[in-house]
Amino acid sequence: MSMKKFHYQDAIKFCWERMKENFWFFFGSLMTIGLVSWISEDVDKLSENNPSFDLTILSILLLMLMLILDLGMMNISLKIHDKKEVTYTDLFNLYPRILKYFLTNLLYFLIVFGGLLLFIVPGIIWAIKFQFCSYLIADKNLGPIEALKESSRLTRDAKMDLFFFGFIVFIVVLAGALCLVIGLFFAIPTVMVAYAYVFRKLQENKIEIIKEPESKK
């Protein structure tokens, strides 16, 4: 079943409303991520100028924290889409899945990079095909290979719709960046909930067949 069962403008409108309802929560979360990112960049610069074991360990820890926050934002976006209560701890409580998240994104990067080397088009197709692998870590706690396979299943017959949706998302983010950057505080949360919306629609259309093991919930 194709994603054509919903209109892009309806998706953006729905997600805009959900973003407005949770704006200050998103604002605080993005400020936290921005602060950690700023500290991480400063530590990296210090490490380049004055290499030391302590700075290297700190850089690794900050990278791990950024991965946890990325995963947390996906978790929050899914919960907000599902109209579930969210708390600040949702940014951090998926930390046990960080290794799966790292390995999944590494495989995704290698697949897309390899595709781009093959005359670009395969890379674009594979980027679309496997784009929800990270969401499947946040939502179902799947392993890297299982997440890639499930993303492939969910996006089957919907790649063109997803390509145009990605283009619309790019326009939304660009518009936010052009609004003196402040617009990004509105654009980024809207886009994040929009991807959660699409992810849920794909699951509804394809019918979920993979469930998270009881012991890992």
Secondary structure, DSSP 4 states (H G I P E B T S, - for coil): --GGGS-HHHHHHHHHHHHHHTHHHHHHHHHHHHHHHHHHHHHHHHHHHS--HHHHHHHHHHHHHHHHHHHHHHHHHHHHHTT----GGGGTTTGGGHHHHHHHHHHHHHHHHHHHHTTSHHHHHHHHHTTTHHHHHHHH---HHHHHHHHHHHHTT-HHHHHHHHHHHHHHHHHHHHTTTTTHHHHHHHHHHHHHHHHHHHHHHH-------GGG-
